[in-house]
Amino acid sequence: MNSKNPGSSLLFRAFYSFLWLLFFLSIGFIVAYYPNPPKWEWRGVFHINSLTLIIWATVTFFSAVVSTFASRYLVGFRYYNRFIVLSLGFTFSVSLLVFANHLLLLLLAWLGMGFFMSRLIGIDSRWGEAREAARYCQRHFSVGSLFLATGIALLSFSAHEHTLTGLIAHIDELSFPVLLASALCIIVAAAIQSAMFPFHRWLLSAMTSPTPASALMHAGFVNGAGILLTLLAPLFFKSNTMTLLIIVGGITAIVAQFAKLIQVNIKQKLGCSTTAQMAFMIMQCGLGFFNAAVVHLILHGFYKAYLFLSSGEEIKHISPIKPRRKELRKRQAVLVFGLGILGAFFFAWITGKGLSADGGIFLTLIVAITIGQAMDNVIKQQHLSLVKRVVVAPVVFFVSVGLYALLYNGSTFFMNDLPMIDHPEPLSVLQIVFGVVF
Amino acid sequence: MTKQELQHKIDQAARVIGKTWPLYSFVTSNPLSGFEDMAFFKAIEQAGNLWGAQVLPNANVFRQAWEEGRIDALEVQKLLQEKGKKESPESSLMLLASHPMVECLNEHHELDRLTVKWLALFMDEGMAAWPMPFKEMGFYTAWRKLIVYDEDIKKHLDQPIPKLPEEALSQALERYAPEDHHKIIERHLVALPGWTGYIKYRVENNSLWNQEYPIDLLEYMAVRLWMAQSLDAPILPALLPKENHEVLELKYIWLEAWENTWQNRFFERLKGEQQPKQSEVKNRPDAQLVFCLDSRSEVLRRQLEKRGNYETFGSAGSFGILMDYCNPESGLINKASPAMIPSKYIVHEEPADNFRQEAQEYQEEERRLGAYKYFLKRMKNILPSAFGFVEGSGFYYAFFMLMRTFRPTKVNRFMLEHKMSLERSHEAHISPIDHEEEAYQEISLPEQVLLVKGAFDSCGWRTFAPLVVFTGHASHSANNPYASSLDCGACAGNPGKRNARALAKLANSVEVRAVLQKEHGIRIPQDTIFIAAEHITSTDEVQLFDVGVPESHRQILHRLKADLRAVKETMTQERLDEPRDSVGIAKNKANNWAEARPEWGLSGHAGYIIGPRSLSKSGIYNDCFLSSYDWTLDKEGSILKGIMQGPLLVCQWISNHYYFSTVDNNVFGGGSKITLNITGKHGVVQGNGSDLKMGLPLQSLMATDDKVYHYPLRLSTLIQAPRTYVDRIIKEDEKLRSLLNNGWIHLFIMDPEEENRIARYRF
């Protein structure tokens, strides 16, 4: 190695090239099959459907980006090669989760995700705090796996099915108590994985992992809950636990977003943000939009991976004296309000959602408020030209909504093979309550 | 006990901790500066025991140096014999390796964790969107009002907490004998030396944040001891077991043998030079360039001199202007000269007369960037937009992530950074620091003259070329919390270009030149133009601030630029050991967000030469700081005094900072960048929270986790001057005398009155 300019090893470069190859293969498959999802099944052990391909593409993308970053960032690290093994193990575990049809394999994948992630948290085994954090997280993941195993076993033994597809097909025949008990178990497993209140502590104590591993954790690992819920979507309808998902998600989303505001170090700040975003994802599931949850986990992954990888940029000398917030003028307020409404209609129009009185209206509301608040923050910036504020900004916002809709529509269309993933719940009091609180 | 008594006890004890500087203005200071009045070995043995730190290189480092042939076997043998040791070099090295560091459990972990939590909350400088309540009432009061809600400790708080910190501290201490108080305070200060060092910084430098939200060591002690009491943690904690004295002695022998070897080879190198006495520049040089004495300038000077008729000088990168700088973007004021010397001036930017239009455009750009940044921050924080924002912006983040990973050098134009150059349209103005009026006052003409004269004097100037360039330096790196540690050390971790610009402006002034000639006999030719420049040390690019250079100088300027471009190529090749595309590689390293080692900073330095360029001109001295000094122009030794009291002290700090950060990176340094976590916008901690890191990260000093890149040696200084000069200075200066006699630096004199023989200096 050139000690004046130490660079990444050949092995590491081969590793991330391999991941990029897998990513392009997954994308290639999606393009080749689009818009009809593949229906491949092998002896009740493996299967490939639309979700398999989408998640493969997602997880290989994040692993590839993070590994490309890590190959350089971790140069000289004593456990350089161990990082390769662990991230490969993690990537394959997630891939297996959506590839498995046999329920035992599914459980194995879930266990593997936790195993490899906790090893990444404690990768620096000479460091006592890292070892402690790894143990703490592993305990959480083991308990989560146990809950999942219990939930799945209940279903499997009652239905006498050992494959996921078989289980889903016969879910109607199961008794309500069994459904409820297993749904609760699986929700607990999901809540642990995505660090929902009150299981959020592991995520906030996992900062001993190298920064790239954190990026992988916050863009990959925590998403496990969204995938799991989507795989078993019909179970939650049948067991009437959708409302529970909204409550778990809704409360956590609000608490975590406020907790984020008082964090004084960047990684814990991002950690709270992840918990809030995952809570929102679970809420989307509860509203019946499992497809929106899948899209959210992908987009949030982009956002959070970027912020973790760039978390070294937070040093800045700022003044303790805060500038005063500006008030909105009347004409500006009209514009802000109008644009929000317009954005909502635009969103509803291109996604075909959210104007009927069901859970979708909640999502549309979020779009309206986001655009409104974004416009509110732009319009007051007198240092930007009027054209930028009144023309360019709205155009950017609408393009963003358009991009989102593109992914949303594209994946919804593709995921037509999955049962009940786009099945809005009727509007309930609870939803209105959260809508108002938000 | 009264507040004064307590304060006195704390001040007494606080010398065992150093100052932790904020990372936005990183100062490489000696973490053990409080021990500088003790002999080096004794000091480090004591400090090491108190801090629980390693203070000498470990066996692996010696092994590495030994195998690389950097330690002379004869030197080791000689020292072993002198100290009456029987071992051979090889067997003593084995002996060292058989005493590895043992991991010890921190017995007051819970107390440390809680203290860190409250300190981090209070000392936050803008990370949290909602700051801690009651902050304006000071640390102790804010803590007292909020601690009752802390789940971790509230059930242990069985006594009412006194209103004032001195009451709480007295209560905690009164059960102990007065002679124990010093020990108690010392040990609790040193339990978290990074955080307490930062309190020290905030108080002593009267930082803006401390003016708004005051904290001091007394409040810290009160909070710490009160919590210790409540948690039943020891008030007088035991120290960790001492490192074996024999082992330390043996290590010290190895360190000295290593230093002796380096010095012997250094003197060999210098002897190889013995050329014409004085580099009497035969012709007038085309251009003269003054660089920072920084060891990174040496390569540039050496290669540039080879390319043309250039003369180069080394000076402190602050160019003798003891100033603070008012940042035009934030309006915040930072130290921009050696951290241990109080500033006299403040420099601020104003639009240059002929560039009002550009200046206005620059300021508009600034406000625009501010607006975008504010927008992004708001959108991430507010409910429920945070959720919508993530979905709407996800694709943009994906795009930037790919760009920064695969096209790091192309991404700058999308970042929220200035595209226009401040230097094009603005001028640096120097004002007295203690001005009373609101508006800045220009300093008086005599003062201006003194500043300019000081700069010439300290370099040993004889003739003036048509073009004189004062070159400051700074570093560019991406995603790097330690970016300012790569900037100019003489400017307290800031770019040196501001000082250079301020000086060039003064030197161009007709009035200043008139006085210089009339009163000091320094005649600057009419055709001499002074400009400033900046050397970017991570890319080796040199940018000349050449606005306003007249047509007559275009040709020289043009050639200089061409030569600098050529030098950039050869220099990056040498620096990175990359024969091909070295410029591209350097540029990539400076911009890549995944690069943990954008450049090596001052790693690898070991020596300091104070003397004329001719001493070092034909050799390679990239391990040395170089100060230009010509004793024949310094009749009374006053110039040498200036160098020894300024730059030499700075270099001592730098060198000992690098030394201690290398020998125990976890305690004195920053730990590995891989797991760092930025806290409060001003510093880093490791993992979930730890002591505030006070020094350079592992990646700045080590090639890998196990292999050092910087060799931890004390600074070896060589001065070419008559011994009597140095005697006079040392006699008067107690600080220098103490550093020298206690072995914190090595000093050698090359005495021109004794045929340039080199001898170790002892007073």
Interface residues (C-beta under 8 A of the other chain):
Chain A: M1 N2 S3 K4 N5 P6 V65 T68 F69 A70 S71 R72 Y73 L74 V75 G76 F77 R78 D124 R126 W127 G128 E129 A130 A133 L204 S205 M207 T208 S209 P210 T211 A253 I254 Q257 K260 L261 I262 Q263 V264 N265 I266 K267 Q268 K269 S273 A276 Q277 F280 V295 H296 I298 L299 H300 G301 F302 Y303 A305 Y306 L307 L309 S310 S311 G312 E313 E314 I315 K316 H317 I318 S319 P320 I321 I366 V367 I369 T370 I371 Q373 A374 N377 V378 Q381 H383 L384 F397 S400 V401 L403 Y404 L407 F438
Chain B: P22 L23 Y24 S25 E103 L105 A120 L121 D124 E125 G126 M127 A128 A129 W130 M132 L208 W209 Q211 E212 Y213 N327 S330 G331 L332 N334 E364 R367 R368 G370 A371 Y374 F375 R378 M379 K380 N381 I382 L383 P384 S385 A386 F387 G388 F389 V390 E391 G392 S393 G394 F395 Y396 Y397 A398 F400 M401 L402 R404 T405 F406 A478 N479 N480 P481 A483 S484 R575 L576 D577 E578 I585 K589 N592 W593 A594 E595 A596 R597 W600 S672 K673 I674 T675 L676 N677 I678 T679 G680 K681 H682 V685 Q686 G687 N688 G689 S690 Q699 M702 A703 T704 D705 D706 K707 Y709
